[in-house]
């Protein structure tokens, strides 16, 4: 199978990042976190005091920062103007503002073009919210990860508390409310809203651990590979007939 592109979409807390990196690592593929790109632009805007409630102000400056995203699943770096921002873009401030920035059409236009260039000839796992619908609608495999609101909030709370060095970084209730707000913003924005792509396979991760999610996606890739090989074989037989 050539030009393998795996599109991994879904809301925050569904397990996209860990699963995508695990699949890429298992298959020796590149990995792209498109959400980190939107966070990086948001971080840059916040650093410069841009009014994030003003789409025109965001659009006016979106082309200014230099953005470079790495594709190593073991070290997915993000640099803005030469500065490593992999840590800062995960702050609560950025998390609370990224949906405002991501809703601006000019931001999406710039980053989608960059994402398509990085995807290039394939051999990559790409995660985000509009990969199967907008960025790579012809992806080899499109997966839409979901999970219950409670499971998603529990996972995100655990992650943030680890980052904060122990309990107290946040609460499940606070995260569930924040995720509900972000889900609404992401799924109702006019440009490239969060939705399941045509032909995508939905995988509910509520009762699955990370290894099980990775195994299921690998199974789906193998299944799709077999289908493509069968189609090629039938095409060759038809050509010779």
N, CA, C and O of each residue as an XYZ file, in Angstrom:
964
protein
N       0.854     -1.185      0.000
C       0.000      0.000      0.000
C       0.892      1.238      0.000
O       1.803      1.337      0.823
N       0.648      2.183     -0.907
C       1.470      3.370     -1.019
C       0.723      4.580     -0.484
O      -0.497      4.561     -0.318
N       1.492      5.642     -0.217
C       0.929      6.921      0.225
C      -0.029      6.739      1.396
O      -1.150      7.246      1.374
N       0.418      6.011      2.419
C      -0.431      5.763      3.577
C      -0.636      7.037      4.386
O       0.323      7.636      4.875
N      -1.890      7.442      4.522
C      -2.253      8.584      5.352
C      -3.387      8.144      6.264
O      -4.452      7.741      5.795
N      -3.154      8.223      7.564
C      -4.177      7.867      8.541
C      -4.672      9.145      9.192
O      -3.905      9.852      9.846
N      -5.954      9.445      9.015
C      -6.563     10.647      9.583
C      -7.259     10.286     10.883
O      -8.164      9.452     10.901
N      -6.838     10.915     11.968
C      -7.392     10.627     13.294
C      -8.084     11.884     13.826
O      -7.426     12.838     14.242
N      -9.405     11.872     13.808
C     -10.179     13.023     14.283
C     -10.929     12.685     15.563
O     -11.043     11.521     15.948
N     -11.438     13.723     16.211
C     -12.242     13.526     17.402
C     -12.056     14.666     18.380
O     -11.125     15.457     18.236
N     -12.924     14.764     19.371
C     -12.842     15.837     20.358
C     -11.698     15.612     21.341
O     -11.124     14.524     21.389
N     -11.365     16.637     22.125
C     -10.307     16.505     23.116
C     -10.683     15.470     24.165
O     -11.846     15.353     24.551
N      -9.685     14.720     24.623
C      -9.927     13.709     25.638
C     -10.357     12.364     25.088
O     -10.582     11.425     25.852
N     -10.474     12.258     23.766
C     -10.901     10.986     23.170
C      -9.735     10.024     22.999
O      -9.932      8.849     22.692
N      -8.520     10.525     23.196
C      -7.340      9.674     23.090
C      -6.583      9.804     21.790
O      -5.748      8.957     21.474
N      -6.861     10.858     21.023
C      -6.244     11.016     19.700
C      -4.717     11.057     19.739
O      -4.043     10.343     18.997
N      -4.185     11.908     20.621
C      -2.741     12.128     20.610
C      -1.962     10.867     20.940
O      -1.073     10.469     20.187
N      -2.289     10.241     22.052
C      -1.560      9.035     22.470
C      -1.729      7.908     21.455
O      -0.769      7.212     21.124
N      -2.957      7.733     20.963
C      -3.209      6.668     19.995
C      -2.494      6.944     18.671
O      -1.906      6.036     18.083
N      -2.542      8.171     18.209
C      -1.907      8.526     16.940
C      -0.399      8.310     17.004
O       0.200      7.759     16.081
N       0.202      8.748     18.096
C       1.646      8.558     18.249
C       1.990      7.074     18.357
O       3.001      6.625     17.816
N       1.149      6.318     19.055
C       1.391      4.888     19.197
C       1.306      4.152     17.874
O       2.114      3.266     17.598
N       0.330      4.516     17.058
C       0.176      3.894     15.734
C       1.368      4.254     14.846
O       1.933      3.393     14.172
N       1.742      5.530     14.853
C       2.870      5.973     14.031
C       4.149      5.249     14.446
O       4.937      4.821     13.602
N       4.339      5.122     15.748
C       5.536      4.459     16.269
C       5.547      2.977     15.864
O       6.581      2.442     15.465
N       4.396      2.333     15.972
C       4.302      0.904     15.668
C       4.576      0.612     14.195
O       5.104     -0.446     13.855
N       4.217      1.549     13.328
C       4.354      1.314     11.893
C       5.533      2.051     11.264
O       5.751      1.957     10.056
N       6.290      2.779     12.074
C       7.420      3.517     11.536
C       7.004      4.671     10.655
O       7.678      4.981      9.673
N       5.901      5.310     10.997
C       5.375      6.423     10.208
C       5.683      7.763     10.863
O       6.049      7.822     12.037
N       5.534      8.829     10.101
C       5.622     10.166     10.664
C       4.321     10.478     11.410
O       3.328      9.765     11.270
N       4.344     11.546     12.200
C       3.178     11.921     13.008
C       3.031     13.440     13.008
O       4.012     14.168     13.157
N       1.804     13.903     12.839
C       1.556     15.344     12.862
C       0.387     15.664     13.775
O      -0.714     15.139     13.608
N       0.644     16.540     14.751
C      -0.380     17.016     15.669
C      -0.836     18.386     15.178
O      -0.189     19.395     15.458
N      -1.944     18.422     14.452
C      -2.401     19.697     13.899
C      -2.934     20.624     14.987
O      -2.892     21.846     14.844
N      -3.433     20.041     16.072
C      -3.917     20.871     17.164
C      -2.804     21.706     17.766
O      -3.030     22.839     18.190
N      -1.588     21.140     17.805
C      -0.446     21.875     18.344
C      -0.141     23.102     17.488
O       0.347     24.111     17.998
N      -0.425     23.019     16.192
C      -0.182     24.157     15.309
C      -1.142     25.302     15.645
O      -0.739     26.464     15.675
N      -2.414     24.970     15.897
C      -3.372     26.003     16.282
C      -3.023     26.577     17.648
O      -3.183     27.774     17.884
N      -2.550     25.725     18.541
C      -2.131     26.202     19.858
C      -0.929     27.134     19.750
O      -0.835     28.132     20.464
N      -0.005     26.790     18.838
C       1.193     27.618     18.675
C       0.841     29.019     18.180
O       1.392     30.012     18.654
N      -0.076     29.087     17.228
C      -0.510     30.404     16.747
C      -1.226     31.163     17.864
O      -1.053     32.373     18.008
N      -2.027     30.452     18.649
C      -2.730     31.080     19.774
C      -1.740     31.624     20.787
O      -1.886     32.750     21.261
N      -0.716     30.816     21.125
C       0.323     31.253     22.058
C       0.984     32.532     21.569
O       1.191     33.471     22.339
N       1.313     32.561     20.281
C       1.973     33.750     19.699
C       1.075     34.975     19.814
O       1.543     36.059     20.160
N      -0.212     34.806     19.526
C      -1.156     35.918     19.618
C      -1.260     36.434     21.059
O      -1.287     37.642     21.293
N      -1.318     35.509     22.012
C      -1.409     35.893     23.425
C      -0.157     36.643     23.866
O      -0.244     37.618     24.613
N       1.005     36.191     23.404
C       2.260     36.844     23.769
C       2.304     38.291     23.293
O       2.960     39.134     23.905
N       1.618     38.567     22.221
C       1.626     39.914     21.650
C       0.387     40.724     22.000
O       0.196     41.827     21.488
N      -0.434     40.192     22.850
C      -1.578     40.955     23.330
C      -2.659     41.183     22.297
O      -3.410     42.154     22.391
N      -2.751     40.302     21.313
C      -3.797     40.449     20.291
C      -5.158     40.166     20.923
O      -5.296     39.233     21.714
N      -6.146     40.959     20.579
C      -7.505     40.770     21.093
C      -8.116     39.545     20.416
O      -8.486     39.598     19.243
N      -8.220     38.450     21.153
C      -8.687     37.205     20.556
C     -10.201     37.154     20.382
O     -10.729     36.185     19.837
N     -10.897     38.180     20.837
C     -12.338     38.266     20.570
C     -12.596     39.016     19.266
O     -13.746     39.193     18.862
N     -11.519     39.456     18.610
C     -11.622     40.221     17.365
C     -11.014     39.407     16.217
O      -9.797     39.423     16.029
N     -11.849     38.695     15.447
C     -11.323     37.877     14.345
C     -10.481     38.667     13.358
O      -9.515     38.135     12.810
N     -10.827     39.921     13.121
C     -10.072     40.742     12.167
C      -8.654     40.996     12.673
O      -7.706     41.018     11.887
N      -8.508     41.185     13.976
C      -7.182     41.422     14.556
C      -6.324     40.169     14.437
O      -5.123     40.257     14.182
N      -6.941     39.004     14.621
C      -6.215     37.735     14.482
C      -5.799     37.538     13.029
O      -4.650     37.201     12.744
N      -6.743     37.752     12.114
C      -6.478     37.563     10.688
C      -5.362     38.478     10.197
O      -4.574     38.091      9.333
N      -5.293     39.693     10.744
C      -4.300     40.674     10.302
C      -2.875     40.242     10.628
O      -1.932     40.700      9.983
N      -2.700     39.361     11.626
C      -1.348     38.993     12.054
C      -1.014     37.513     11.869
O       0.084     37.079     12.219
N      -1.937     36.747     11.329
C      -1.729     35.296     11.274
C      -0.524     34.876     10.439
O       0.050     33.814     10.683
N      -0.126     35.693      9.453
C       1.001     35.315      8.602
C       2.349     35.732      9.176
O       3.389     35.424      8.593
N       2.346     36.428     10.309
C       3.604     36.938     10.854
C       4.490     35.879     11.504
O       5.686     35.848     11.212
N       3.968     35.008     12.369
C       4.858     34.056     13.034
C       5.380     32.973     12.095
O       4.668     32.503     11.208
N       6.640     32.586     12.309
C       7.224     31.448     11.595
C       6.922     30.201     12.408
O       7.238     30.145     13.597
N       6.315     29.205     11.784
C       5.875     28.005     12.491
C       6.498     26.761     11.852
O       6.429     26.578     10.637
N       7.106     25.910     12.683
C       7.710     24.669     12.206
C       7.249     23.533     13.110
O       7.455     23.575     14.322
N       6.622     22.515     12.513
C       6.139     21.359     13.276
C       6.949     20.121     12.923
O       7.088     19.773     11.750
N       7.483     19.459     13.944
C       8.221     18.221     13.730
C       7.266     17.058     13.531
O       6.087     17.161     13.873
N       7.758     15.952     12.983
C       6.891     14.805     12.702
C       7.415     13.507     13.311
O       7.051     12.420     12.862
N       8.266     13.615     14.330
C       8.775     12.438     15.026
C       7.793     12.072     16.139
O       7.593     12.871     17.055
N       7.174     10.889     16.088
C       6.195     10.533     17.125
C       6.793     10.448     18.526
O       6.070     10.555     19.517
N       8.115     10.256     18.615
C       8.767     10.194     19.916
C       9.148     11.579     20.440
O       9.435     11.739     21.626
N       9.150     12.570     19.565
C       9.515     13.932     19.973
C       8.834     14.937     19.045
O       9.497     15.572     18.225
N       7.513     15.085     19.171
C       6.758     15.978     18.276
C       6.954     17.459     18.633
O       6.178     18.040     19.392
N       7.992     18.037     18.075
C       8.352     19.412     18.408
C       7.482     20.439     17.679
O       6.919     20.168     16.619
N       7.394     21.623     18.284
C       6.717     22.761     17.664
C       7.545     23.999     17.980
O       7.817     24.295     19.144
N       7.941     24.717     16.938
C       8.726     25.931     17.120
C       8.011     27.130     16.494
O       7.475     27.047     15.389
N       8.017     28.225     17.213
C       7.468     29.488     16.707
C       8.583     30.528     16.743
O       9.136     30.820     17.804
N       8.907     31.081     15.587
C      10.000     32.054     15.482
C      11.278     31.505     16.115
O      12.030     32.235     16.761
N      11.509     30.199     15.917
C      12.720     29.571     16.410
C      12.692     29.159     17.866
O      13.677     28.622     18.373
N      11.573     29.402     18.557
C      11.454     29.072     19.982
C      10.643     27.790     20.153
O       9.569     27.649     19.567
N      11.154     26.856     20.955
C      10.442     25.614     21.252
C       9.283     25.940     22.188
O       9.497     26.365     23.324
N       8.048     25.739     21.707
C       6.869     26.091     22.508
C       6.030     24.868     22.857
O       4.862     25.004     23.219
N       6.613     23.673     22.754
C       5.867     22.437     23.023
C       5.260     22.446     24.421
O       4.170     21.912     24.623
N       5.954     23.049     25.392
C       5.437     23.139     26.752
C       4.426     24.259     26.928
O       3.308     24.006     27.377
N       4.789     25.492     26.588
C       3.898     26.633     26.788
C       2.535     26.518     26.104
O       1.550     27.057     26.607
N       2.465     25.827     24.972
C       1.180     25.766     24.263
C       0.166     24.880     24.969
O      -1.000     24.851     24.576
N       0.585     24.156     26.006
C      -0.341     23.300     26.761
C      -0.893     24.005     27.996
O      -1.577     23.379     28.805
N      -0.608     25.297     28.155
C      -1.089     26.035     29.327
C      -2.602     26.185     29.299
O      -3.225     26.082     28.242
N      -3.188     26.429     30.464
C      -4.628     26.639     30.562
C      -5.054     27.867     29.765
O      -6.140     27.895     29.186
N      -4.195     28.877     29.740
C      -4.521     30.099     29.003
C      -4.685     29.808     27.514
O      -5.633     30.274     26.882
N      -3.754     29.033     26.959
C      -3.842     28.682     25.539
C      -5.039     27.782     25.286
O      -5.775     27.977     24.319
N      -5.234     26.797     26.153
C      -6.361     25.868     26.002
C      -7.691     26.611     25.977
O      -8.585     26.270     25.203
N      -7.816     27.620     26.822
C      -9.066     28.367     26.888
C      -9.297     29.292     25.717
O     -10.423     29.735     25.491
N      -8.237     29.596     24.957
C      -8.358     30.574     23.868
C      -8.249     29.973     22.477
O      -8.604     30.625     21.495
N      -7.761     28.731     22.374
C      -7.435     28.191     21.057
C      -8.651     28.071     20.139
O      -8.515     28.243     18.927
N      -9.821     27.786     20.676
C     -10.999     27.653     19.817
C     -11.355     28.972     19.146
O     -11.862     28.978     18.024
N     -11.096     30.094     19.820
C     -11.367     31.411     19.226
C     -10.458     31.645     18.024
O     -10.897     32.131     16.982
N      -9.194     31.295     18.186
C      -8.230     31.492     17.099
C      -8.499     30.513     15.958
O      -8.437     30.885     14.786
N      -8.795     29.266     16.307
C      -9.015     28.232     15.292
C     -10.271     28.480     14.459
O     -10.415     27.911     13.377
N     -11.166     29.309     14.944
C     -12.402     29.584     14.209
C     -12.221     30.630     13.111
O     -13.108     30.816     12.279
N     -11.079     31.310     13.107
C     -10.838     32.381     12.127
C     -10.435     31.770     10.783
O      -9.438     31.051     10.718
N     -11.181     32.037      9.713
C     -10.907     31.410      8.410
C      -9.480     31.595      7.921
O      -8.905     30.675      7.339
N      -8.901     32.760      8.147
C      -7.538     33.014      7.676
C      -6.522     32.137      8.396
O      -5.522     31.723      7.808
N      -6.779     31.856      9.667
C      -5.899     30.959     10.413
C      -5.986     29.553      9.838
O      -4.967     28.901      9.609
N      -7.204     29.095      9.610
C      -7.397     27.744      9.089
C      -6.803     27.618      7.686
O      -6.205     26.594      7.355
N      -6.964     28.640      6.872
C      -6.424     28.588      5.511
C      -4.903     28.422      5.537
O      -4.347     27.609      4.798
N      -4.237     29.201      6.396
C      -2.776     29.098      6.464
C      -2.339     27.729      6.973
O      -1.457     27.101      6.387
N      -2.949     27.268      8.055
C      -2.494     26.023      8.664
C      -2.882     24.790      7.855
O      -2.117     23.827      7.805
N      -4.042     24.798      7.226
C      -4.418     23.657      6.377
C      -3.425     23.516      5.224
O      -3.033     22.403      4.874
N      -3.017     24.651      4.632
C      -2.035     24.595      3.544
C      -0.719     24.011      4.044
O      -0.098     23.201      3.356
N      -0.289     24.418      5.243
C       0.940     23.888      5.823
C       0.813     22.394      6.105
O       1.735     21.620      5.849
N      -0.342     22.004      6.634
C      -0.560     20.597      6.974
C      -0.536     19.715      5.738
O       0.037     18.626      5.762
N      -1.148     20.171      4.665
C      -1.137     19.394      3.426
C       0.274     19.268      2.867
O       0.631     18.234      2.302
N       1.071     20.314      3.021
C       2.453     20.262      2.542
C       3.256     19.252      3.356
O       4.063     18.506      2.800
N       3.039     19.226      4.670
C       3.754     18.277      5.527
C       3.333     16.844      5.204
O       4.174     15.947      5.150
N       2.033     16.628      4.989
C       1.537     15.287      4.648
C       2.199     14.787      3.368
O       2.612     13.631      3.282
N       2.294     15.666      2.383
C       3.009     15.351      1.158
C       2.623     14.024      0.545
O       1.463     13.801      0.202
N       3.607     13.138      0.408
C       3.378     11.842     -0.229
C       2.893     10.764      0.740
O       2.740      9.605      0.356
N       2.657     11.140      1.975
C       2.071     10.185      2.906
C       3.030      9.585      3.906
O       3.998     10.222      4.321
N       2.745      8.331      4.294
C       3.475      7.646      5.361
C       3.421      8.466      6.641
O       4.449      8.789      7.235
N       2.193      8.798      7.056
C       2.017      9.696      8.188
C       0.673      9.448      8.864
O      -0.308      9.079      8.217
N       0.650      9.657     10.179
C      -0.584      9.651     10.958
C      -0.847     11.100     11.365
O       0.009     11.743     11.973
N      -2.021     11.606     11.032
C      -2.334     13.007     11.289
C      -3.543     13.099     12.212
O      -4.589     12.512     11.937
N      -3.392     13.839     13.305
C      -4.509     13.967     14.231
C      -5.020     15.400     14.298
O      -4.260     16.357     14.154
N      -6.341     15.527     14.521
C      -6.925     16.851     14.627
C      -8.433     16.781     14.728
O      -8.996     15.836     15.281
N      -9.077     17.804     14.183
C     -10.534     17.870     14.224
C     -11.163     17.959     12.842
O     -12.377     17.814     12.696
N     -10.332     18.200     11.820
C     -10.871     18.327     10.462
C      -9.990     17.613      9.448
O      -9.968     17.985      8.274
N      -9.266     16.592      9.890
C      -8.328     15.917      8.980
C      -9.082     15.156      7.897
O      -8.811     15.326      6.709
N     -10.029     14.317      8.308
C     -10.777     13.526      7.331
C     -11.766     14.325      6.522
O     -12.121     13.923      5.414
N     -12.225     15.454      7.049
C     -13.219     16.257      6.343
C     -12.607     17.316      5.440
O     -13.163     17.626      4.387
N     -11.458     17.881      5.843
C     -10.893     19.022      5.114
C      -9.439     18.813      4.693
O      -9.113     18.925      3.511
N      -8.576     18.514      5.642
C      -7.139     18.474      5.366
C      -6.770     17.334      4.423
O      -6.055     17.543      3.443
N      -7.255     16.131      4.716
C      -6.913     14.964      3.902
C      -8.149     14.093      3.677
O      -8.211     12.972      4.182
N      -9.137     14.595      2.923
C     -10.364     13.829      2.705
C     -10.147     12.528      1.939
O     -11.008     11.649      1.960
N      -9.003     12.396      1.261
C      -8.684     11.174      0.521
C      -7.739     10.268      1.307
O      -7.077      9.410      0.723
N      -7.671     10.451      2.624
C      -6.787      9.637      3.460
C      -7.075      8.157      3.288
O      -8.216      7.764      3.045
N      -6.048      7.341      3.414
C      -6.200      5.892      3.292
C      -7.226      5.375      4.295
O      -8.084      4.559      3.958
N      -7.124      5.855      5.518
C      -8.039      5.455      6.581
C      -8.428      6.681      7.384
O      -7.573      7.467      7.791
N      -9.722      6.839      7.609
C     -10.227      7.938      8.434
C     -10.874      7.345      9.680
O     -11.803      6.542      9.597
N     -10.362      7.758     10.834
C     -10.862      7.257     12.116
C     -11.402      8.420     12.924
O     -10.789      9.487     12.975
N     -12.553      8.216     13.556
C     -13.136      9.246     14.422
C     -13.231      8.653     15.820
O     -14.061      7.782     16.078
N     -12.375      9.131     16.724
C     -12.369      8.632     18.093
C     -13.379      9.393     18.943
O     -13.461     10.620     18.876
N     -14.139      8.664     19.734
C     -15.092      9.282     20.649
C     -14.914      8.641     22.028
O     -14.212      7.642     22.182
N     -15.558      9.232     23.007
C     -15.593      8.676     24.366
C     -16.669      9.449     25.116
O     -17.055     10.544     24.707
N     -17.148      8.879     26.210
C     -18.163      9.576     26.998
C     -17.560     10.853     27.572
O     -16.346     10.960     27.740
N     -18.425     11.819     27.869
C     -17.970     13.096     28.419
C     -17.207     12.884     29.723
O     -16.201     13.548     29.975
N     -17.689     11.958     30.551
C     -17.022     11.700     31.830
C     -15.638     11.106     31.623
O     -14.679     11.519     32.275
N     -15.530     10.137     30.718
C     -14.236      9.509     30.458
C     -13.233     10.519     29.923
O     -12.069     10.520     30.325
N     -13.678     11.366     29.028
C     -12.798     12.386     28.467
C     -12.317     13.349     29.544
O     -11.139     13.706     29.580
N     -13.223     13.769     30.421
C     -12.859     14.696     31.490
C     -11.898     14.052     32.482
O     -10.966     14.700     32.959
N     -12.121     12.786     32.790
C     -11.231     12.073     33.703
C      -9.817     11.993     33.134
O      -8.842     12.210     33.854
N      -9.707     11.682     31.850
C      -8.399     11.570     31.223
C      -7.672     12.904     31.212
O      -6.486     12.981     31.535
N      -8.386     13.943     30.841
C      -7.756     15.264     30.745
C      -7.349     15.762     32.128
O      -6.299     16.387     32.277
N      -8.165     15.494     33.131
C      -7.835     15.906     34.493
C      -6.568     15.211     34.969
O      -5.697     15.837     35.572
N      -6.472     13.916     34.695
C      -5.284     13.151     35.086
C      -4.037     13.716     34.414
O      -2.995     13.862     35.054
N      -4.141     14.031     33.127
C      -3.005     14.584     32.389
C      -2.552     15.908     32.992
O      -1.360     16.123     33.214
N      -3.517     16.798     33.258
C      -3.176     18.118     33.774
C      -2.615     18.049     35.192
O      -1.718     18.813     35.550
N      -3.143     17.136     35.991
C      -2.626     17.007     37.348
C      -1.202     16.467     37.352
O      -0.393     16.852     38.196
N      -0.892     15.574     36.408
C       0.482     15.085     36.278
C       1.402     16.240     35.890
O       2.489     16.399     36.445
N       0.947     17.042     34.925
C       1.746     18.187     34.486
C       1.947     19.191     35.611
O       2.980     19.857     35.675
N       0.950     19.302     36.510
C       1.035     20.253     37.616
C       1.841     19.701     38.790
O       2.095     20.409     39.764
N       2.242     18.423     38.690
C       3.054     17.833     39.740
C       2.265     17.192     40.856
O       2.825     16.877     41.906
N       0.958     16.988     40.652
C       0.155     16.330     41.679
C      -1.269     16.830     41.653
O      -1.597     17.726     40.875
N      -2.137     16.258     42.504
C      -3.550     16.661     42.555
C      -3.697     18.154     42.814
O      -2.891     18.766     43.515
N      -4.726     18.712     42.242
C      -4.972     20.138     42.458
C      -4.812     20.979     41.217
O      -5.162     22.159     41.204
N      -4.267     20.353     40.140
C      -4.104     21.118     38.915
C      -5.443     21.517     38.327
O      -5.585     22.599     37.758
N      -6.419     20.643     38.466
C      -7.769     20.924     37.989
C      -8.701     19.868     38.563
O      -8.260     18.964     39.272
N      -9.988     19.982     38.257
C     -10.965     18.998     38.725
C     -11.707     18.422     37.537
O     -11.745     19.018     36.461
N     -12.304     17.243     37.747
C     -13.065     16.595     36.689
C     -14.227     17.480     36.262
O     -14.511     17.611     35.072
N     -14.900     18.088     37.239
C     -16.051     18.941     36.932
C     -15.642     20.135     36.076
O     -16.329     20.493     35.119
N     -14.510     20.747     36.436
C     -14.042     21.899     35.669
C     -13.680     21.501     34.251
O     -13.979     22.228     33.304
N     -13.035     20.343     34.097
C     -12.644     19.890     32.775
C     -13.842     19.505     31.922
O     -13.854     19.756     30.717
N     -14.848     18.897     32.538
C     -16.035     18.513     31.778
C     -16.751     19.751     31.255
O     -17.235     19.761     30.124
N     -16.818     20.802     32.082
C     -17.455     22.051     31.653
C     -16.641     22.712     30.546
O     -17.204     23.219     29.576
N     -15.312     22.706     30.691
C     -14.450     23.322     29.681
C     -14.541     22.577     28.362
O     -14.568     23.195     27.298
N     -14.588     21.241     28.426
C     -14.687     20.445     27.203
C     -16.030     20.648     26.511
O     -16.095     20.696     25.282
N     -17.098     20.766     27.289
C     -18.422     20.994     26.701
C     -18.432     22.320     25.954
O     -18.995     22.426     24.864
N     -17.812     23.316     26.541
C     -17.742     24.633     25.896
C     -16.930     24.545     24.603
O     -17.339     25.076     23.570
N     -15.774     23.869     24.664
C     -14.936     23.769     23.474
C     -15.603     22.936     22.394
O     -15.510     23.271     21.213
N     -16.279     21.847     22.779
C     -16.997     21.026     21.807
C     -18.017     21.859     21.041
O     -18.152     21.736     19.823
N     -18.736     22.711     21.777
C     -19.751     23.559     21.154
C     -19.116     24.527     20.171
O     -19.598     24.696     19.051
N     -18.021     25.168     20.603
C     -17.339     26.111     19.721
C     -16.789     25.420     18.475
O     -16.925     25.936     17.365
N     -16.169     24.257     18.658
C     -15.527     23.561     17.540
C     -16.540     22.973     16.555
O     -16.288     22.934     15.351
N     -17.675     22.521     17.064
C     -18.652     21.855     16.196
C     -19.631     22.826     15.541
O     -20.347     22.451     14.613
N     -19.667     24.075     16.018
C     -20.619     25.045     15.455
C     -19.942     26.178     14.691
O     -20.627     27.037     14.136
N     -18.601     26.197     14.652
C     -17.941     27.266     13.903
C     -18.273     27.132     12.426
O     -18.523     26.030     11.938
N     -18.275     28.248     11.719
C     -18.665     28.258     10.317
C     -17.629     27.608      9.416
O     -17.975     26.985      8.412
N     -16.354     27.752      9.773
C     -15.286     27.229      8.933
C     -14.754     25.913      9.493
O     -14.264     25.870     10.622
N     -14.848     24.842      8.706
C     -14.286     23.530      9.046
C     -14.681     23.046     10.443
O     -13.802     22.786     11.264
N     -15.968     22.920     10.730
C     -16.390     22.477     12.066
C     -15.996     21.026     12.336
O     -15.795     20.231     11.417
N     -15.893     20.709     13.624
C     -15.620     19.335     14.034
C     -16.798     18.447     13.663
O     -17.926     18.704     14.084
N     -16.546     17.407     12.880
C     -17.598     16.453     12.511
C     -16.936     15.188     12.003
O     -15.763     15.199     11.630
N     -17.685     14.100     11.988
C     -17.138     12.842     11.493
C     -17.193     12.822      9.973
O     -18.243     13.079      9.384
N     -16.074     12.522      9.342
C     -15.978     12.529      7.887
C     -16.738     11.369      7.266
O     -16.905     10.314      7.880
N     -17.195     11.581      6.040
C     -17.807     10.490      5.281
C     -16.784      9.367      5.137
O     -15.630      9.607      4.782
N     -17.215      8.153      5.412
C     -16.325      7.015      5.273
C     -15.437      6.756      6.472
O     -14.653      5.807      6.469
N     -15.550      7.595      7.508
C     -14.720      7.396      8.697
C     -15.260      6.245      9.539
O     -16.459      5.964      9.532
N     -14.370      5.589     10.257
C     -14.744      4.522     11.177
C     -14.753      5.105     12.585
O     -13.737      5.619     13.054
N     -15.897      5.027     13.257
C     -15.990      5.558     14.613
C     -15.502      4.511     15.612
O     -15.919      3.353     15.568
N     -14.621      4.930     16.504
C     -14.097      4.051     17.541
C     -14.362      4.692     18.895
O     -13.795      5.738     19.210
N     -15.217      4.075     19.691
C     -15.532      4.575     21.023
C     -14.474      4.051     21.993
O     -14.360      2.844     22.206
N     -13.705      4.966     22.577
C     -12.584      4.575     23.433
C     -12.933      4.571     24.918
O     -12.055      4.380     25.759
N     -14.211      4.781     25.249
C     -14.607      4.901     26.653
C     -14.103      3.733     27.497
O     -13.533      3.941     28.569
N     -14.306      2.525     27.025
C     -13.952      1.331     27.811
C     -12.648      0.697     27.356
O     -12.335     -0.423     27.759
N     -11.884      1.391     26.526
C     -10.643      0.826     25.998
C      -9.424      1.501     26.619
O      -9.440      2.703     26.882
N      -8.371      0.725     26.851
C      -7.121      1.351     27.263
C      -6.331      1.729     26.015
O      -6.734      1.408     24.897
N      -5.211      2.410     26.210
C      -4.448      2.916     25.076
C      -3.998      1.800     24.147
O      -4.111      1.926     22.928
N      -3.490      0.711     24.708
C      -3.003     -0.393     23.874
C      -4.121     -0.976     23.019
O      -3.890     -1.374     21.878
N      -5.329     -1.028     23.566
C      -6.467     -1.562     22.819
C      -6.878     -0.631     21.690
O      -7.261     -1.086     20.612
N      -6.800      0.660     21.934
C      -7.136      1.630     20.875
C      -6.131      1.527     19.738
O      -6.506      1.488     18.566
N      -4.855      1.482     20.089
C      -3.809      1.361     19.072
C      -3.994      0.082     18.266
O      -3.886      0.090     17.039
N      -4.272     -1.015     18.962
C      -4.461     -2.302     18.287
C      -5.635     -2.242     17.322
O      -5.571     -2.815     16.235
N      -6.700     -1.561     17.704
C      -7.874     -1.467     16.832
C      -7.560     -0.647     15.579
O      -7.979     -1.011     14.480
N      -6.836      0.443     15.737
C      -6.486      1.258     14.568
C      -5.541      0.484     13.651
O      -5.679      0.545     12.430
N      -4.589     -0.238     14.224
C      -3.687     -1.060     13.408
C      -4.471     -2.131     12.654
O      -4.164     -2.444     11.503
N      -5.483     -2.687     13.312
C      -6.321     -3.690     12.650
C      -7.058     -3.060     11.471
O      -7.158     -3.661     10.401
N      -7.569     -1.854     11.670
C      -8.296     -1.162     10.605
C      -7.374     -0.838      9.426
O      -7.781     -0.931      8.268
N      -6.131     -0.456      9.732
C      -5.168     -0.180      8.669
C      -4.897     -1.448      7.867
O      -4.868     -1.416      6.637
N      -4.699     -2.566      8.569
C      -4.468     -3.835      7.891
C      -5.649     -4.237      7.031
O      -5.485     -4.746      5.922
N      -6.839     -4.003      7.556
C      -8.057     -4.327      6.812
C      -8.173     -3.486      5.557
O      -8.525     -3.996      4.493
N      -7.876     -2.198      5.677
C      -7.938     -1.301      4.514
C      -6.872     -1.660      3.499
O      -7.107     -1.576      2.294
N      -5.693     -2.061      3.980
C      -4.616     -2.464      3.088
C      -5.031     -3.676      2.266
O      -4.779     -3.736      1.062
N      -5.671     -4.646      2.925
C      -6.117     -5.851      2.227
C      -7.160     -5.519      1.173
O      -7.153     -6.097      0.086
N      -8.059     -4.589      1.489
C      -9.090     -4.171      0.540
C      -8.464     -3.536     -0.686
O      -8.875     -3.814     -1.813
N      -7.451     -2.667     -0.466
C      -6.801     -1.994     -1.585
C      -6.058     -3.000     -2.460
O      -6.074     -2.890     -3.686
N      -5.407     -3.982     -1.832
C      -4.685     -4.991     -2.603
C      -5.650     -5.822     -3.446
O      -5.337     -6.179     -4.581
N      -6.826     -6.129     -2.889
C      -7.826     -6.892     -3.635
C      -8.344     -6.092     -4.815
O      -8.563     -6.635     -5.898
N      -8.541     -4.788     -4.599
C      -9.016     -3.926     -5.678
C      -7.976     -3.829     -6.791
O      -8.319     -3.829     -7.973
N      -6.696     -3.745     -6.401
C      -5.635     -3.684     -7.407
C      -5.559     -4.984     -8.202
O      -5.383     -4.964     -9.420
N      -5.692     -6.103     -7.514
C      -5.660     -7.403     -8.182
C      -6.803     -7.518     -9.200
O      -6.607     -7.998    -10.316
N      -7.995     -7.072     -8.798
C      -9.134     -7.134     -9.718
C      -8.923     -6.219    -10.925
O      -9.314     -6.548    -12.044
N      -8.294     -5.056    -10.674
C      -8.030     -4.128    -11.771
C      -7.030     -4.732    -12.750
O      -7.182     -4.589    -13.963
N      -6.017     -5.400    -12.231
C      -5.013     -6.011    -13.102
C      -5.629     -7.152    -13.936
O      -5.316     -7.309    -15.116
N      -6.490     -7.926    -13.314
C      -7.149     -9.015    -14.026
C      -8.018     -8.434    -15.144
O      -8.055     -8.972    -16.250
N      -8.712     -7.339    -14.849
C      -9.585     -6.707    -15.853
C      -8.745     -6.173    -17.024
O      -9.163     -6.257    -18.179
N      -7.558     -5.623    -16.719
C      -6.695     -5.087    -17.771
C      -6.204     -6.180    -18.691
O      -6.077     -5.973    -19.898
N      -5.919     -7.369    -18.115
C      -5.382     -8.456    -18.919
C      -6.469     -9.168    -19.721
O      -6.185     -9.830    -20.719
N      -7.703     -9.024    -19.275
C      -8.820     -9.734    -19.929
C      -9.098     -9.184    -21.309
O     -10.000     -9.664    -21.994
